[in-house]
Amino acid sequence: MYGQALYGNEWIFDYSKTYHKIKVVNTGLYRIPFSTLQSSGLGSVLGSDFVMYGRGKEIPIHVTATN
C-alpha cells in the first residue's frame, strides 16, 4: 500500500482509554471551552490528561485553567 495513508484506528496505542473526535473545517487556532467538555462528559478530567492527534500523529496543545 505504498503512497496510501490509513488514518483509521492504527494510531491508538491504548484501547482501554476513551477517545473523542473533533472535526475542524479550516486550519487555525481553536479554543474548546470547559462547558463544551463538560457537556460531552469530560468535566472531571484534568487538562494535563489531554492529548491531541491529527492524521495519526500527536499534535502539541496548550491547556489552561483560566477563561
All heavy atoms as TSV, in Angstrom:
chain	resi	resn	atom	element	x	y	z
A	1	MET	N	N	0.830	-1.194	0.000
A	1	MET	CA	C	0.000	0.000	0.000
A	1	MET	C	C	0.866	1.247	0.000
A	1	MET	O	O	0.646	2.165	0.746
A	1	MET	CB	C	-0.915	-0.001	1.213
A	1	MET	CG	C	-2.014	-1.020	1.136
A	1	MET	SD	S	-3.431	-0.545	2.086
A	1	MET	CE	C	-3.008	-1.208	3.674
A	2	TYR	N	N	1.860	1.279	-0.789
A	2	TYR	CA	C	2.760	2.428	-0.881
A	2	TYR	C	C	2.002	3.668	-1.329
A	2	TYR	O	O	1.216	3.637	-2.257
A	2	TYR	CB	C	3.892	2.113	-1.862
A	2	TYR	CG	C	4.881	3.230	-1.974
A	2	TYR	CD1	C	5.813	3.464	-0.980
A	2	TYR	CD2	C	4.845	4.075	-3.076
A	2	TYR	CE1	C	6.711	4.488	-1.078
A	2	TYR	CE2	C	5.743	5.110	-3.181
A	2	TYR	CZ	C	6.670	5.311	-2.187
A	2	TYR	OH	O	7.556	6.350	-2.303
A	3	GLY	N	N	2.243	4.787	-0.647
A	3	GLY	CA	C	1.633	6.060	-1.016
A	3	GLY	C	C	0.202	6.220	-0.542
A	3	GLY	O	O	-0.449	7.179	-0.886
A	4	GLN	N	N	-0.283	5.299	0.267
A	4	GLN	CA	C	-1.657	5.374	0.730
A	4	GLN	C	C	-1.668	5.595	2.237
A	4	GLN	O	O	-1.025	4.874	2.987
A	4	GLN	CB	C	-2.378	4.076	0.372
A	4	GLN	CG	C	-3.861	4.182	0.391
A	4	GLN	CD	C	-4.484	2.893	-0.103
A	4	GLN	OE1	O	-3.977	1.812	0.155
A	4	GLN	NE2	N	-5.570	3.014	-0.822
A	5	ALA	N	N	-2.380	6.636	2.683
A	5	ALA	CA	C	-2.476	6.921	4.118
A	5	ALA	C	C	-3.642	6.146	4.703
A	5	ALA	O	O	-4.698	6.063	4.097
A	5	ALA	CB	C	-2.668	8.413	4.326
A	6	LEU	N	N	-3.505	5.601	5.887
A	6	LEU	CA	C	-4.568	4.831	6.539
A	6	LEU	C	C	-5.253	5.641	7.625
A	6	LEU	O	O	-5.110	5.789	8.081
A	6	LEU	CB	C	-3.992	3.567	7.124
A	6	LEU	CG	C	-3.494	2.578	6.141
A	6	LEU	CD1	C	-2.867	1.372	6.806
A	6	LEU	CD2	C	-4.546	2.146	5.201
A	7	TYR	N	N	-5.377	6.309	8.295
A	7	TYR	CA	C	-5.900	7.098	9.370
A	7	TYR	C	C	-7.194	6.508	9.938
A	7	TYR	O	O	-8.146	7.194	10.136
A	7	TYR	CB	C	-6.087	8.550	8.972
A	7	TYR	CG	C	-4.824	9.146	8.459
A	7	TYR	CD1	C	-4.768	9.694	7.219
A	7	TYR	CD2	C	-3.662	9.114	9.203
A	7	TYR	CE1	C	-3.599	10.224	6.716
A	7	TYR	CE2	C	-2.495	9.631	8.720
A	7	TYR	CZ	C	-2.473	10.193	7.485
A	7	TYR	OH	O	-1.318	10.703	6.989
A	8	GLY	N	N	-7.173	5.205	10.138
A	8	GLY	CA	C	-8.268	4.546	10.840
A	8	GLY	C	C	-7.963	4.564	12.322
A	8	GLY	O	O	-7.706	5.606	12.901
A	9	ASN	N	N	-7.910	3.414	12.930
A	9	ASN	CA	C	-7.608	3.321	14.365
A	9	ASN	C	C	-6.185	2.867	14.632
A	9	ASN	O	O	-5.840	2.560	15.767
A	9	ASN	CB	C	-8.581	2.361	15.047
A	9	ASN	CG	C	-9.974	2.927	15.123
A	9	ASN	OD1	O	-10.164	4.128	15.095
A	9	ASN	ND2	N	-10.957	2.062	15.208
A	10	GLU	N	N	-5.336	2.816	13.616
A	10	GLU	CA	C	-3.972	2.313	13.810
A	10	GLU	C	C	-3.119	3.207	14.705
A	10	GLU	O	O	-2.096	2.780	15.205
A	10	GLU	CB	C	-3.270	2.088	12.462
A	10	GLU	CG	C	-3.006	3.343	11.681
A	10	GLU	CD	C	-4.165	3.783	10.808
A	10	GLU	OE1	O	-5.225	3.180	10.823
A	10	GLU	OE2	O	-3.984	4.790	10.101
A	11	TRP	N	N	-3.520	4.443	14.935
A	11	TRP	CA	C	-2.763	5.360	15.778
A	11	TRP	C	C	-3.066	5.162	17.264
A	11	TRP	O	O	-2.363	5.665	18.125
A	11	TRP	CB	C	-3.058	6.810	15.391
A	11	TRP	CG	C	-4.520	7.132	15.468
A	11	TRP	CD1	C	-5.448	6.977	14.476
A	11	TRP	CD2	C	-5.243	7.635	16.587
A	11	TRP	NE1	N	-6.693	7.348	14.923
A	11	TRP	CE2	C	-6.592	7.770	16.219
A	11	TRP	CE3	C	-4.870	7.989	17.869
A	11	TRP	CZ2	C	-7.568	8.227	17.082
A	11	TRP	CZ3	C	-5.849	8.457	18.733
A	11	TRP	CH2	C	-7.184	8.571	18.320
A	12	ILE	N	N	-4.107	4.406	17.617
A	12	ILE	CA	C	-4.491	4.204	19.013
A	12	ILE	C	C	-3.516	3.239	19.672
A	12	ILE	O	O	-3.334	2.123	19.212
A	12	ILE	CB	C	-5.938	3.682	19.127
A	12	ILE	CG1	C	-6.900	4.724	18.564
A	12	ILE	CG2	C	-6.272	3.341	20.572
A	12	ILE	CD1	C	-8.340	4.277	18.539
A	13	PHE	N	N	-2.897	3.682	20.769
A	13	PHE	CA	C	-1.933	2.870	21.487
A	13	PHE	C	C	-2.566	2.116	22.649
A	13	PHE	O	O	-2.089	1.084	23.051
A	13	PHE	CB	C	-0.791	3.739	22.024
A	13	PHE	CG	C	-0.036	4.446	20.941
A	13	PHE	CD1	C	-0.162	5.807	20.765
A	13	PHE	CD2	C	0.786	3.741	20.085
A	13	PHE	CE1	C	0.538	6.455	19.768
A	13	PHE	CE2	C	1.492	4.375	19.084
A	13	PHE	CZ	C	1.358	5.730	18.927
A	14	ASP	N	N	-3.622	2.672	23.226
A	14	ASP	CA	C	-4.228	2.086	24.418
A	14	ASP	C	C	-5.742	2.050	24.223
A	14	ASP	O	O	-6.421	3.057	24.387
A	14	ASP	CB	C	-3.850	2.910	25.646
A	14	ASP	CG	C	-4.309	2.285	26.952
A	14	ASP	OD1	O	-5.100	1.312	26.907
A	14	ASP	OD2	O	-3.876	2.763	28.006
A	15	TYR	N	N	-6.269	0.900	23.876
A	15	TYR	CA	C	-7.701	0.765	23.617
A	15	TYR	C	C	-8.552	0.816	24.884
A	15	TYR	O	O	-9.774	0.851	24.795
A	15	TYR	CB	C	-7.974	-0.522	22.840
A	15	TYR	CG	C	-7.597	-0.403	21.384
A	15	TYR	CD1	C	-6.325	-0.756	20.946
A	15	TYR	CD2	C	-8.505	0.080	20.451
A	15	TYR	CE1	C	-5.969	-0.632	19.618
A	15	TYR	CE2	C	-8.164	0.201	19.118
A	15	TYR	CZ	C	-6.901	-0.158	18.713
A	15	TYR	OH	O	-6.551	-0.019	17.393
A	16	SER	N	N	-7.930	0.858	26.054
A	16	SER	CA	C	-8.699	0.959	27.296
A	16	SER	C	C	-9.098	2.412	27.585
A	16	SER	O	O	-9.898	2.660	28.474
A	16	SER	CB	C	-7.906	0.396	28.472
A	16	SER	OG	O	-6.792	1.214	28.761
A	17	LYS	N	N	-8.545	3.371	26.842
A	17	LYS	CA	C	-8.855	4.790	27.038
A	17	LYS	C	C	-9.981	5.227	26.110
A	17	LYS	O	O	-10.264	4.585	25.110
A	17	LYS	CB	C	-7.613	5.639	26.786
A	17	LYS	CG	C	-6.527	5.384	27.797
A	17	LYS	CD	C	-5.347	6.272	27.566
A	17	LYS	CE	C	-4.275	5.997	28.608
A	17	LYS	NZ	N	-3.096	6.827	28.396
A	18	THR	N	N	-10.602	6.351	26.460
A	18	THR	CA	C	-11.683	6.914	25.650
A	18	THR	C	C	-11.128	7.996	24.745
A	18	THR	O	O	-10.331	8.825	25.174
A	18	THR	CB	C	-12.773	7.524	26.560
A	18	THR	OG1	O	-13.256	6.501	27.427
A	18	THR	CG2	C	-13.912	8.085	25.753
A	19	TYR	N	N	-11.561	7.997	23.497
A	19	TYR	CA	C	-11.124	8.981	22.514
A	19	TYR	C	C	-12.340	9.711	21.960
A	19	TYR	O	O	-13.396	9.112	21.796
A	19	TYR	CB	C	-10.374	8.297	21.362
A	19	TYR	CG	C	-9.113	7.606	21.812
A	19	TYR	CD1	C	-9.137	6.298	22.279
A	19	TYR	CD2	C	-7.896	8.266	21.790
A	19	TYR	CE1	C	-7.969	5.665	22.701
A	19	TYR	CE2	C	-6.734	7.651	22.207
A	19	TYR	CZ	C	-6.779	6.347	22.663
A	19	TYR	OH	O	-5.635	5.730	23.080
A	20	HIS	N	N	-12.187	11.003	21.699
A	20	HIS	CA	C	-13.255	11.818	21.126
A	20	HIS	C	C	-12.747	12.451	19.847
A	20	HIS	O	O	-11.603	12.918	19.791
A	20	HIS	CB	C	-13.698	12.917	22.099
A	20	HIS	CG	C	-14.310	12.369	23.345
A	20	HIS	ND1	N	-15.646	12.107	23.448
A	20	HIS	CD2	C	-13.768	12.000	24.520
A	20	HIS	CE1	C	-15.907	11.610	24.638
A	20	HIS	NE2	N	-14.766	11.541	25.315
A	21	LYS	N	N	-13.586	12.496	18.846
A	21	LYS	CA	C	-13.208	13.082	17.569
A	21	LYS	C	C	-13.759	14.504	17.491
A	21	LYS	O	O	-14.938	14.740	17.747
A	21	LYS	CB	C	-13.778	12.251	16.418
A	21	LYS	CG	C	-13.309	12.691	15.068
A	21	LYS	CD	C	-13.768	11.701	14.016
A	21	LYS	CE	C	-13.094	11.982	12.695
A	21	LYS	NZ	N	-13.407	10.932	11.718
A	22	ILE	N	N	-12.887	15.440	17.145
A	22	ILE	CA	C	-13.281	16.841	16.985
A	22	ILE	C	C	-12.991	17.210	15.536
A	22	ILE	O	O	-11.838	17.227	15.105
A	22	ILE	CB	C	-12.491	17.761	17.939
A	22	ILE	CG1	C	-12.742	17.344	19.386
A	22	ILE	CG2	C	-12.873	19.216	17.706
A	22	ILE	CD1	C	-11.837	18.005	20.387
A	23	LYS	N	N	-14.034	17.484	14.792
A	23	LYS	CA	C	-13.860	17.829	13.387
A	23	LYS	C	C	-13.620	19.331	13.233
A	23	LYS	O	O	-14.275	20.141	13.877
A	23	LYS	CB	C	-15.089	17.434	12.578
A	23	LYS	CG	C	-15.308	15.947	12.521
A	23	LYS	CD	C	-16.497	15.602	11.666
A	23	LYS	CE	C	-16.695	14.108	11.631
A	23	LYS	NZ	N	-17.793	13.746	10.724
A	24	VAL	N	N	-12.656	19.685	12.406
A	24	VAL	CA	C	-12.391	21.087	12.092
A	24	VAL	C	C	-12.417	21.244	10.576
A	24	VAL	O	O	-12.020	20.350	9.839
A	24	VAL	CB	C	-11.041	21.576	12.658
A	24	VAL	CG1	C	-11.069	21.580	14.164
A	24	VAL	CG2	C	-9.901	20.739	12.160
A	25	VAL	N	N	-12.901	22.391	10.114
A	25	VAL	CA	C	-13.028	22.645	8.681
A	25	VAL	C	C	-11.794	23.359	8.148
A	25	VAL	O	O	-11.265	23.000	7.106
A	25	VAL	CB	C	-14.298	23.482	8.395
A	25	VAL	CG1	C	-14.409	23.796	6.922
A	25	VAL	CG2	C	-15.531	22.727	8.873
A	26	ASN	N	N	-11.327	24.345	8.884
A	26	ASN	CA	C	-10.202	25.158	8.423
A	26	ASN	C	C	-9.003	25.032	9.355
A	26	ASN	O	O	-9.161	24.841	10.559
A	26	ASN	CB	C	-10.605	26.637	8.352
A	26	ASN	CG	C	-11.724	26.863	7.369
A	26	ASN	OD1	O	-11.681	26.365	6.249
A	26	ASN	ND2	N	-12.736	27.606	7.776
A	27	THR	N	N	-7.824	25.174	8.802
A	27	THR	CA	C	-6.611	25.213	9.606
A	27	THR	C	C	-6.640	26.476	10.446
A	27	THR	O	O	-7.054	27.532	9.978
A	27	THR	CB	C	-5.373	25.237	8.688
A	27	THR	OG1	O	-5.389	24.063	7.884
A	27	THR	CG2	C	-4.093	25.283	9.490
A	28	GLY	N	N	-6.236	26.381	11.700
A	28	GLY	CA	C	-6.221	27.573	12.538
A	28	GLY	C	C	-6.086	27.226	13.997
A	28	GLY	O	O	-5.807	26.096	14.376
A	29	LEU	N	N	-6.322	28.209	14.825
A	29	LEU	CA	C	-6.243	28.082	16.267
A	29	LEU	C	C	-7.665	27.940	16.800
A	29	LEU	O	O	-8.538	28.743	16.459
A	29	LEU	CB	C	-5.579	29.327	16.860
A	29	LEU	CG	C	-5.366	29.363	18.348
A	29	LEU	CD1	C	-4.375	28.294	18.759
A	29	LEU	CD2	C	-4.836	30.733	18.745
A	30	TYR	N	N	-7.905	26.928	17.601
A	30	TYR	CA	C	-9.241	26.676	18.126
A	30	TYR	C	C	-9.219	26.653	19.639
A	30	TYR	O	O	-8.246	26.225	20.244
A	30	TYR	CB	C	-9.770	25.323	17.621
A	30	TYR	CG	C	-10.102	25.339	16.156
A	30	TYR	CD1	C	-9.129	25.090	15.202
A	30	TYR	CD2	C	-11.393	25.618	15.737
A	30	TYR	CE1	C	-9.433	25.114	13.860
A	30	TYR	CE2	C	-11.704	25.644	14.391
A	30	TYR	CZ	C	-10.720	25.391	13.459
A	30	TYR	OH	O	-11.035	25.422	12.130
A	31	ARG	N	N	-10.317	27.087	20.231
A	31	ARG	CA	C	-10.479	27.044	21.676
A	31	ARG	C	C	-11.705	26.204	21.972
A	31	ARG	O	O	-12.770	26.411	21.388
A	31	ARG	CB	C	-10.683	28.447	22.230
A	31	ARG	CG	C	-10.892	28.454	23.709
A	31	ARG	CD	C	-11.028	29.868	24.224
A	31	ARG	NE	N	-11.219	29.825	25.657
A	31	ARG	CZ	C	-11.920	30.701	26.322
A	31	ARG	NH1	N	-12.466	31.721	25.711
A	31	ARG	NH2	N	-12.052	30.587	27.614
A	32	ILE	N	N	-11.557	25.259	22.878
A	32	ILE	CA	C	-12.686	24.426	23.285
A	32	ILE	C	C	-13.012	24.801	24.724
A	32	ILE	O	O	-12.245	24.499	25.638
A	32	ILE	CB	C	-12.350	22.927	23.189
A	32	ILE	CG1	C	-11.922	22.581	21.767
A	32	ILE	CG2	C	-13.562	22.094	23.611
A	32	ILE	CD1	C	-11.376	21.184	21.615
A	33	PRO	N	N	-14.134	25.488	24.945
A	33	PRO	CA	C	-14.489	25.924	26.303
A	33	PRO	C	C	-14.759	24.737	27.227
A	33	PRO	O	O	-15.176	23.660	26.801
A	33	PRO	CB	C	-15.772	26.729	26.096
A	33	PRO	CG	C	-15.823	27.040	24.648
A	33	PRO	CD	C	-15.086	25.941	23.951
A	34	PHE	N	N	-14.521	24.956	28.517
A	34	PHE	CA	C	-14.756	23.929	29.516
A	34	PHE	C	C	-16.201	23.453	29.488
A	34	PHE	O	O	-16.479	22.267	29.657
A	34	PHE	CB	C	-14.389	24.451	30.908
A	34	PHE	CG	C	-14.567	23.437	31.992
A	34	PHE	CD1	C	-13.726	22.334	32.065
A	34	PHE	CD2	C	-15.568	23.579	32.933
A	34	PHE	CE1	C	-13.881	21.388	33.066
A	34	PHE	CE2	C	-15.735	22.636	33.936
A	34	PHE	CZ	C	-14.890	21.540	34.001
A	35	SER	N	N	-17.142	24.368	29.251
A	35	SER	CA	C	-18.561	23.996	29.201
A	35	SER	C	C	-18.830	22.965	28.102
A	35	SER	O	O	-19.663	22.078	28.267
A	35	SER	CB	C	-19.435	25.232	28.988
A	35	SER	OG	O	-19.074	25.890	27.783
A	36	THR	N	N	-18.108	23.054	26.994
A	36	THR	CA	C	-18.245	22.074	25.913
A	36	THR	C	C	-17.725	20.718	26.358
A	36	THR	O	O	-18.335	19.683	26.085
A	36	THR	CB	C	-17.497	22.547	24.656
A	36	THR	OG1	O	-18.011	23.816	24.251
A	36	THR	CG2	C	-17.623	21.560	23.521
A	37	LEU	N	N	-16.600	20.721	27.047
A	37	LEU	CA	C	-16.041	19.467	27.552
A	37	LEU	C	C	-16.965	18.837	28.591
A	37	LEU	O	O	-17.173	17.628	28.600
A	37	LEU	CB	C	-14.657	19.709	28.156
A	37	LEU	CG	C	-13.592	20.231	27.193
A	37	LEU	CD1	C	-12.309	20.529	27.947
A	37	LEU	CD2	C	-13.352	19.254	26.062
A	38	GLN	N	N	-17.552	19.675	29.457
A	38	GLN	CA	C	-18.486	19.177	30.468
A	38	GLN	C	C	-19.698	18.524	29.817
A	38	GLN	O	O	-20.116	17.450	30.234
A	38	GLN	CB	C	-18.972	20.316	31.366
A	38	GLN	CG	C	-18.066	20.627	32.509
A	38	GLN	CD	C	-18.686	21.690	33.391
A	38	GLN	OE1	O	-19.198	22.690	32.907
A	38	GLN	NE2	N	-18.629	21.470	34.693
A	39	SER	N	N	-20.252	19.175	28.810
A	39	SER	CA	C	-21.453	18.641	28.169
A	39	SER	C	C	-21.187	17.339	27.418
A	39	SER	O	O	-22.108	16.572	27.158
A	39	SER	CB	C	-22.075	19.679	27.228
A	39	SER	OG	O	-21.224	19.915	26.129
A	40	SER	N	N	-19.925	17.064	27.091
A	40	SER	CA	C	-19.593	15.806	26.421
A	40	SER	C	C	-19.155	14.736	27.420
A	40	SER	O	O	-18.751	13.651	27.027
A	40	SER	CB	C	-18.500	16.030	25.372
A	40	SER	OG	O	-17.279	16.343	25.989
A	41	GLY	N	N	-19.221	15.058	28.713
A	41	GLY	CA	C	-18.880	14.085	29.745
A	41	GLY	C	C	-17.431	14.114	30.184
A	41	GLY	O	O	-16.971	13.218	30.870
A	42	LEU	N	N	-16.672	15.141	29.820
A	42	LEU	CA	C	-15.260	15.229	30.178
A	42	LEU	C	C	-14.985	16.232	31.294
A	42	LEU	O	O	-13.856	16.626	31.497
A	42	LEU	CB	C	-14.432	15.632	28.951
A	42	LEU	CG	C	-14.425	14.640	27.794
A	42	LEU	CD1	C	-13.691	15.226	26.609
A	42	LEU	CD2	C	-13.784	13.347	28.224
A	43	GLY	N	N	-15.977	16.632	32.035
A	43	GLY	CA	C	-15.837	17.676	33.034
A	43	GLY	C	C	-14.881	17.392	34.177
A	43	GLY	O	O	-14.317	18.297	34.743
A	44	SER	N	N	-14.656	16.132	34.519
A	44	SER	CA	C	-13.799	15.825	35.661
A	44	SER	C	C	-12.376	15.444	35.255
A	44	SER	O	O	-11.579	15.050	36.095
A	44	SER	CB	C	-14.421	14.681	36.473
A	44	SER	OG	O	-14.493	13.518	35.688
A	45	VAL	N	N	-12.033	15.566	33.995
A	45	VAL	CA	C	-10.704	15.195	33.510
A	45	VAL	C	C	-9.757	16.377	33.661
A	45	VAL	O	O	-10.113	17.517	33.395
A	45	VAL	CB	C	-10.770	14.759	32.032
A	45	VAL	CG1	C	-9.398	14.437	31.489
A	45	VAL	CG2	C	-11.688	13.566	31.881
A	46	LEU	N	N	-8.525	16.111	34.100
A	46	LEU	CA	C	-7.519	17.167	34.216
A	46	LEU	C	C	-6.985	17.542	32.838
A	46	LEU	O	O	-6.840	16.685	31.967
A	46	LEU	CB	C	-6.356	16.690	35.084
A	46	LEU	CG	C	-6.671	16.354	36.536
A	46	LEU	CD1	C	-5.449	15.776	37.212
A	46	LEU	CD2	C	-7.161	17.592	37.252
A	47	GLY	N	N	-6.659	18.801	32.657
A	47	GLY	CA	C	-6.100	19.264	31.391
A	47	GLY	C	C	-4.806	18.574	31.024
A	47	GLY	O	O	-4.510	18.356	29.855
A	48	SER	N	N	-4.037	18.190	32.030
A	48	SER	CA	C	-2.769	17.502	31.767
A	48	SER	C	C	-2.979	16.101	31.195
A	48	SER	O	O	-2.037	15.491	30.697
A	48	SER	CB	C	-1.936	17.432	33.044
A	48	SER	OG	O	-2.636	16.725	34.044
A	49	ASP	N	N	-4.212	15.607	31.254
A	49	ASP	CA	C	-4.525	14.284	30.704
A	49	ASP	C	C	-4.868	14.321	29.216
A	49	ASP	O	O	-4.998	13.271	28.594
A	49	ASP	CB	C	-5.703	13.659	31.454
A	49	ASP	CG	C	-5.353	13.307	32.887
A	49	ASP	OD1	O	-4.154	13.070	33.161
A	49	ASP	OD2	O	-6.266	13.271	33.725
A	50	PHE	N	N	-5.031	15.504	28.652
A	50	PHE	CA	C	-5.434	15.617	27.256
A	50	PHE	C	C	-4.258	15.446	26.308
A	50	PHE	O	O	-3.166	15.963	26.545
A	50	PHE	CB	C	-6.070	16.995	26.973
A	50	PHE	CG	C	-7.475	17.108	27.469
A	50	PHE	CD1	C	-7.735	17.698	28.687
A	50	PHE	CD2	C	-8.529	16.627	26.720
A	50	PHE	CE1	C	-9.024	17.803	29.157
A	50	PHE	CE2	C	-9.830	16.721	27.174
A	50	PHE	CZ	C	-10.078	17.314	28.404
A	51	VAL	N	N	-4.493	14.718	25.251
A	51	VAL	CA	C	-3.528	14.544	24.164
A	51	VAL	C	C	-4.322	14.679	22.876
A	51	VAL	O	O	-5.439	14.178	22.770
A	51	VAL	CB	C	-2.849	13.156	24.219
A	51	VAL	CG1	C	-1.867	12.993	23.088
A	51	VAL	CG2	C	-2.170	12.931	25.550
A	52	MET	N	N	-3.778	15.375	21.899
A	52	MET	CA	C	-4.478	15.552	20.637
A	52	MET	C	C	-3.685	14.903	19.507
A	52	MET	O	O	-2.464	15.006	19.458
A	52	MET	CB	C	-4.692	17.036	20.339
A	52	MET	CG	C	-5.499	17.267	19.080
A	52	MET	SD	S	-5.982	18.979	18.860
A	52	MET	CE	C	-7.282	19.071	20.078
A	53	TYR	N	N	-4.416	14.246	18.607
A	53	TYR	CA	C	-3.806	13.599	17.445
A	53	TYR	C	C	-4.452	14.135	16.179
A	53	TYR	O	O	-5.641	14.420	16.150
A	53	TYR	CB	C	-4.022	12.082	17.483
A	53	TYR	CG	C	-3.288	11.403	18.596
A	53	TYR	CD1	C	-3.879	11.187	19.824
A	53	TYR	CD2	C	-1.981	10.977	18.418
A	53	TYR	CE1	C	-3.205	10.557	20.856
A	53	TYR	CE2	C	-1.288	10.346	19.449
A	53	TYR	CZ	C	-1.910	10.143	20.650
A	53	TYR	OH	O	-1.228	9.518	21.663
A	54	GLY	N	N	-3.676	14.275	15.158
A	54	GLY	CA	C	-4.172	14.666	13.844
A	54	GLY	C	C	-3.461	13.850	12.786
A	54	GLY	O	O	-2.224	13.798	12.764
A	55	ARG	N	N	-4.229	13.168	11.972
A	55	ARG	CA	C	-3.679	12.309	10.915
A	55	ARG	C	C	-2.676	11.298	11.457
A	55	ARG	O	O	-1.626	11.056	10.879
A	55	ARG	CB	C	-3.078	13.139	9.809
A	55	ARG	CG	C	-4.111	14.028	9.173
A	55	ARG	CD	C	-3.586	14.752	8.001
A	55	ARG	NE	N	-4.674	15.581	7.499
A	55	ARG	CZ	C	-4.714	16.092	6.322
A	55	ARG	NH1	N	-3.726	15.885	5.493
A	55	ARG	NH2	N	-5.729	16.816	5.943
A	56	GLY	N	N	-2.996	10.758	12.628
A	56	GLY	CA	C	-2.181	9.708	13.208
A	56	GLY	C	C	-0.956	10.156	13.966
A	56	GLY	O	O	-0.196	9.335	14.449
A	57	LYS	N	N	-0.763	11.468	14.117
A	57	LYS	CA	C	0.413	11.976	14.838
A	57	LYS	C	C	-0.036	12.894	15.971
A	57	LYS	O	O	-1.013	13.622	15.841
A	57	LYS	CB	C	1.331	12.749	13.898
A	57	LYS	CG	C	1.927	11.876	12.819
A	57	LYS	CD	C	2.900	12.647	11.980
A	57	LYS	CE	C	3.492	11.719	10.929
A	57	LYS	NZ	N	4.458	12.397	10.089
A	58	GLU	N	N	0.738	12.870	17.070
A	58	GLU	CA	C	0.408	13.728	18.195
A	58	GLU	C	C	0.664	15.188	17.833
A	58	GLU	O	O	1.662	15.521	17.211
A	58	GLU	CB	C	1.234	13.341	19.421
A	58	GLU	CG	C	0.791	14.052	20.669
A	58	GLU	CD	C	1.464	13.540	21.922
A	58	GLU	OE1	O	2.075	12.463	21.894
A	58	GLU	OE2	O	1.374	14.240	22.941
A	59	ILE	N	N	-0.270	16.061	18.243
A	59	ILE	CA	C	-0.185	17.492	17.970
A	59	ILE	C	C	0.012	18.219	19.301
A	59	ILE	O	O	-0.709	17.936	20.272
A	59	ILE	CB	C	-1.485	17.999	17.316
A	59	ILE	CG1	C	-1.721	17.295	15.990
A	59	ILE	CG2	C	-1.459	19.502	17.134
A	59	ILE	CD1	C	-3.080	17.580	15.403
A	60	PRO	N	N	0.965	19.145	19.383
A	60	PRO	CA	C	1.150	19.895	20.638
A	60	PRO	C	C	-0.089	20.744	20.952
A	60	PRO	O	O	-0.684	21.344	20.053
A	60	PRO	CB	C	2.341	20.806	20.344
A	60	PRO	CG	C	2.984	20.266	19.125
A	60	PRO	CD	C	1.930	19.525	18.371
A	61	ILE	N	N	-0.492	20.763	22.222
A	61	ILE	CA	C	-1.630	21.578	22.643
A	61	ILE	C	C	-1.246	22.361	23.905
A	61	ILE	O	O	-0.310	22.006	24.602
A	61	ILE	CB	C	-2.888	20.738	22.916
A	61	ILE	CG1	C	-2.651	19.704	24.022
A	61	ILE	CG2	C	-3.391	20.085	21.658
A	61	ILE	CD1	C	-3.902	18.976	24.461
A	62	HIS	N	N	-1.985	23.422	24.153
A	62	HIS	CA	C	-1.790	24.242	25.351
A	62	HIS	C	C	-3.099	24.213	26.130
A	62	HIS	O	O	-4.156	24.544	25.592
A	62	HIS	CB	C	-1.446	25.683	24.954
A	62	HIS	CG	C	-1.306	26.590	26.129
A	62	HIS	ND1	N	-0.228	26.536	26.990
A	62	HIS	CD2	C	-2.107	27.555	26.601
A	62	HIS	CE1	C	-0.372	27.449	27.929
A	62	HIS	NE2	N	-1.508	28.068	27.712
A	63	VAL	N	N	-3.044	23.800	27.369
A	63	VAL	CA	C	-4.231	23.682	28.215
A	63	VAL	C	C	-4.079	24.638	29.383
A	63	VAL	O	O	-3.041	24.684	30.027
A	63	VAL	CB	C	-4.383	22.231	28.731
A	63	VAL	CG1	C	-5.626	22.097	29.593
A	63	VAL	CG2	C	-4.425	21.245	27.582
A	64	THR	N	N	-5.155	25.412	29.665
A	64	THR	CA	C	-5.133	26.329	30.801
A	64	THR	C	C	-6.353	26.079	31.675
A	64	THR	O	O	-7.328	25.461	31.249
A	64	THR	CB	C	-5.160	27.801	30.366
A	64	THR	OG1	O	-6.414	28.068	29.720
A	64	THR	CG2	C	-4.014	28.128	29.436
A	65	ALA	N	N	-6.316	26.603	32.884
A	65	ALA	CA	C	-7.439	26.502	33.801
A	65	ALA	C	C	-8.135	27.860	33.953
A	65	ALA	O	O	-8.954	28.035	34.820
A	65	ALA	CB	C	-6.971	25.990	35.157
A	66	THR	N	N	-7.772	28.811	33.102
A	66	THR	CA	C	-8.370	30.144	33.189
A	66	THR	C	C	-9.261	30.393	31.976
A	66	THR	O	O	-9.173	29.719	30.968
A	66	THR	CB	C	-7.286	31.227	33.239
A	66	THR	OG1	O	-6.484	31.119	32.050
A	66	THR	CG2	C	-6.401	31.053	34.447
A	67	ASN	N	N	-10.111	31.406	32.084
A	67	ASN	CA	C	-11.021	31.748	30.969
A	67	ASN	C	C	-10.331	32.565	29.932
A	67	ASN	O	O	-9.569	33.371	30.045
A	67	ASN	CB	C	-12.250	32.491	31.501
A	67	ASN	CG	C	-13.093	31.567	32.351
A	67	ASN	OD1	O	-13.081	30.356	32.157
A	67	ASN	ND2	N	-13.805	32.131	33.275
